[in-house]
Amino acid sequence: MRTTVDLPDELYRTLKTRAAISGVTLRELIQSLIEEGLKGSVTRSIEPGDARTPPPVIIPPTGKPLPDLSPEALHRLEEADDVERYG
């Protein structure tokens, strides 16, 4: 099933970078993160403004932690991915 979700630009870039570093598609990464999130028990609904727990730490198959990337480095990775996929 297809759906549309609006994400903040910074979150989208972070997800896209993690997918590229992990060697998976953005779709696969998001699906995996949603499945992991649904495994936890939900005790209450989340209200706007509620404090949230930090996102899970993603360790790619290489076993190496993901580096912190500057916005410029992230942008370069996105451009390289776009060129590779779409020419």
N, C-alpha and C positions, 0 to 999 in steps of 0.2 A: 504494500500500500504506500502511496506517496502522500507526503504532507509537507507543508511549508512552515518553517519556524524562523522568526526574526531573531538574529543573534547580534550582540554588539560586535563591532568590527574587530576589536582586540581579541575577543573570545574566538571569533571565527579564525583569525590568523593563528592563534595559539593551537587550535584544533588542527588546522591544516598543516602546521609545522610538525606537530606530534605525529600525525598520520604519515607524513613524508619520512620522518626519521625512523618511524617504526616499520616502514615498508608496507603499510596497508592503505586502503583508500579512506577518504574522509567518511564515506558512508559506513564502512566497516568499523572505524574507530567510534563513531557516534553510536552505532548500534551496540557495540560492546559496552560502552560507558552507560548507556541506558539500561542494558540488561543487568550490569553490575549494580546500578542504583536500585533497580527493582528487587534485587535479592534481599536488600535490607528491609527490616520491618518498618512500616509507616505507623507511627503512633498518633499523629495528628496532622491536619492539613497545614500547609505552609501559607502563612499570611504575608502579604507585601510588607516589607520592612523587617521581617523576622531575621534574627541572626542565623546564618547558615554555616554548616560545617564546610571546611575547605574541600576542594575536589580531590579525588584519589590521586595518589602518586602513580604515574604510569611508567612502568619499566618495560622498554621494548624487548623483543626477543633476544637482542644481543646481550642483555643483562647490564648494559651500561646506562647510567642515569641520563635523563634528557638535560641538555645544557640550557641555561637561561640565555635567551637570545634578545638582542636589542631589536627595537622596531625596524631598524634598517636591515639587519641580518634576516629577520623574518620576511621582510618585503622581498629581499633577493631570493630567498627560498621559494616564495610564492611565484615570483616571476619565472624562475627556472622550471618549476613544476608546470606552470601554464604553457611555457614554450615546449616542454617535453610532450605534454598531452595534446596541445592544439596547434603546434607549429608556429 
